[in-house]
Amino acid sequence: MTYVVTEACIKCKYMDCVEVCPVDCFYEGETMLVINPDECIDCGVCEPECPAEAILPDTETEAEKWLELNREYSVGPWPNITRKGEQPADADDYKDMPGKFEKFFSAKPGGGG
């Protein structure tokens, strides 16, 4: 089992999860974070830290479709982050918005941190 970041993170990027991760397996894109599933040690400490409830174990049905996206962007173009950065000023405006992937996902890397 591993944990994955889902659509709920898009345009929010609160990054509370990054601070508690003991193995630094988070990677930052322009509009969301991802977890490298091969680096994740399945400890689960990140899941309750996410205000957007965007982190799920890959055993949940909703998480299955996010596993490959997390893997793809964590091993390629996005930088590893080890510290909590600035969340977007308008993060709360997007917190519970449906359909964020189609509207706002970006494959561009984030700023790193």
Stockholm file with secondary structure:
# STOCKHOLM 1.0

chainA/1-113         MTYVVTEACIKCKYMDCVEVCPVDCFYEGETMLVINPDECIDCGVCEPECPAEAILPDTETEAEKWLELNREYSVGPWPNITRKGEQPADADDYKDMPGKFEKFFSAKPGGGG
#=GR chainA/1-113 SS CCEEECGGGTTTCCCHHHHHCTTCCEEEBSSCEEECTTTCCCCCSSGGGCTTCCEEETTSHHHHHHHHHHHHHHTTTSCEECSCCCCCTTHHHHTTCSCHHHHHCCCSBCCCC
#=GC SS_cons         CCEEECGGGTTTCCCHHHHHCTTCCEEEBSSCEEECTTTCCCCCSSGGGCTTCCEEETTSHHHHHHHHHHHHHHTTTSCEECSCCCCCTTHHHHTTCSCHHHHHCCCSBCCCC
//
